[in-house]
Amino acid sequence: MKRFLSYLCVALLVLLMQGCASRTPPASTVTTFANEKPDITNPKLSKLVGKNYIKGIVRSLKQEANSQLWNYEIDGIDTTNGKLPYVNFNHKTVLANEGDLVYASFDGMRLTEMFVIKEGFYKGGKRNTYTPPVKKKSTSTSKSKSSDDGGAGKRDKAHQVIGVPKEETIKF
């Protein structure tokens, strides 16, 4: 009899615990109508929500005549870590020129900051790979330093004389 009552208590306890168990909420229904048109992929201005970042090239910069705002179109070149692939926004001042490589952050639809990484990075359909000219060393026949080379010359350790230390101590 005791055994039967203990099994009955355990069964009642299990039934009561199931009433307190967490249940998954019912799935919300999403209704879409066949006559609704999907959002355009490239609207006049991007719809941004929350904190967003983009690293890319300024493709076009045009001033709108009626509102005196500058319209920027930036194509993203780095989309890692959730960066945007494309953004189109308006700003009241010129922050970068066409072809500049920029990094910009947005808080909703508001531009918070824009940094120009490299000016003139992309011009005329191709990347600008300009490197400044490297000054070549003059080839002279003599190895010694001459007085007409126009300066102090190359520093080397050939003329340094270092004496041997006489004593060394370490204190703790």
BELPE-V378111 format. One record per residue. N is the residue number from 1. RES is the residue in one small letter. OMEGA is omega as a letter, one per 40 degrees, with the letter a starting at -180 (* if undefined). Layout:
n=N res=RES omega=OMEGA
n=N res=RES omega=OMEGA
This chain:
n=1 res=m omega=i
n=2 res=k omega=a
n=3 res=r omega=i
n=4 res=f omega=i
n=5 res=l omega=i
n=6 res=s omega=i
n=7 res=y omega=i
n=8 res=l omega=i
n=9 res=c omega=i
n=10 res=v omega=i
n=11 res=a omega=i
n=12 res=l omega=i
n=13 res=l omega=i
n=14 res=v omega=i
n=15 res=l omega=i
n=16 res=l omega=a
n=17 res=m omega=i
n=18 res=q omega=i
n=19 res=g omega=a
n=20 res=c omega=a
n=21 res=a omega=i
n=22 res=s omega=i
n=23 res=r omega=i
n=24 res=t omega=i
n=25 res=p omega=i
n=26 res=p omega=a
n=27 res=a omega=i
n=28 res=s omega=a
n=29 res=t omega=i
n=30 res=v omega=a
n=31 res=t omega=i
n=32 res=t omega=a
n=33 res=f omega=a
n=34 res=a omega=a
n=35 res=n omega=i
n=36 res=e omega=i
n=37 res=k omega=i
n=38 res=p omega=i
n=39 res=d omega=i
n=40 res=i omega=a
n=41 res=t omega=a
n=42 res=n omega=a
n=43 res=p omega=i
n=44 res=k omega=i
n=45 res=l omega=i
n=46 res=s omega=i
n=47 res=k omega=a
n=48 res=l omega=i
n=49 res=v omega=i
n=50 res=g omega=a
n=51 res=k omega=a
n=52 res=n omega=i
n=53 res=y omega=i
n=54 res=i omega=i
n=55 res=k omega=a
n=56 res=g omega=a
n=57 res=i omega=i
n=58 res=v omega=a
n=59 res=r omega=i
n=60 res=s omega=i
n=61 res=l omega=a
n=62 res=k omega=i
n=63 res=q omega=i
n=64 res=e omega=a
n=65 res=a omega=a
n=66 res=n omega=a
n=67 res=s omega=a
n=68 res=q omega=i
n=69 res=l omega=i
n=70 res=w omega=a
n=71 res=n omega=i
n=72 res=y omega=i
n=73 res=e omega=a
n=74 res=i omega=i
n=75 res=d omega=a
n=76 res=g omega=i
n=77 res=i omega=i
n=78 res=d omega=a
n=79 res=t omega=i
n=80 res=t omega=i
n=81 res=n omega=i
n=82 res=g omega=i
n=83 res=k omega=a
n=84 res=l omega=i
n=85 res=p omega=a
n=86 res=y omega=i
n=87 res=v omega=i
n=88 res=n omega=a
n=89 res=f omega=i
n=90 res=n omega=i
n=91 res=h omega=a
n=92 res=k omega=i
n=93 res=t omega=i
n=94 res=v omega=a
n=95 res=l omega=i
n=96 res=a omega=i
n=97 res=n omega=i
n=98 res=e omega=i
n=99 res=g omega=i
n=100 res=d omega=i
n=101 res=l omega=a
n=102 res=v omega=i
n=103 res=y omega=a
n=104 res=a omega=i
n=105 res=s omega=a
n=106 res=f omega=i
n=107 res=d omega=a
n=108 res=g omega=i
n=109 res=m omega=a
n=110 res=r omega=i
n=111 res=l omega=a
n=112 res=t omega=i
n=113 res=e omega=i
n=114 res=m omega=i
n=115 res=f omega=i
n=116 res=v omega=a
n=117 res=i omega=i
n=118 res=k omega=i
n=119 res=e omega=i
n=120 res=g omega=a
n=121 res=f omega=a
n=122 res=y omega=a
n=123 res=k omega=i
n=124 res=g omega=i
n=125 res=g omega=i
n=126 res=k omega=a
n=127 res=r omega=i
n=128 res=n omega=a
n=129 res=t omega=a
n=130 res=y omega=i
n=131 res=t omega=a
n=132 res=p omega=a
n=133 res=p omega=a
n=134 res=v omega=i
n=135 res=k omega=a
n=136 res=k omega=i
n=137 res=k omega=i
n=138 res=s omega=i
n=139 res=t omega=i
n=140 res=s omega=a
n=141 res=t omega=a
n=142 res=s omega=a
n=143 res=k omega=a
n=144 res=s omega=a
n=145 res=k omega=i
n=146 res=s omega=a
n=147 res=s omega=a
n=148 res=d omega=a
n=149 res=d omega=i
n=150 res=g omega=i
n=151 res=g omega=a
n=152 res=a omega=i
n=153 res=g omega=a
n=154 res=k omega=i
n=155 res=r omega=i
n=156 res=d omega=a
n=157 res=k omega=a
n=158 res=a omega=a
n=159 res=h omega=i
n=160 res=q omega=i
n=161 res=v omega=a
n=162 res=i omega=i
n=163 res=g omega=i
n=164 res=v omega=a
n=165 res=p omega=a
n=166 res=k omega=a
n=167 res=e omega=i
n=168 res=e omega=i
n=169 res=t omega=i
n=170 res=i omega=i
n=171 res=k omega=i
n=172 res=f omega=*
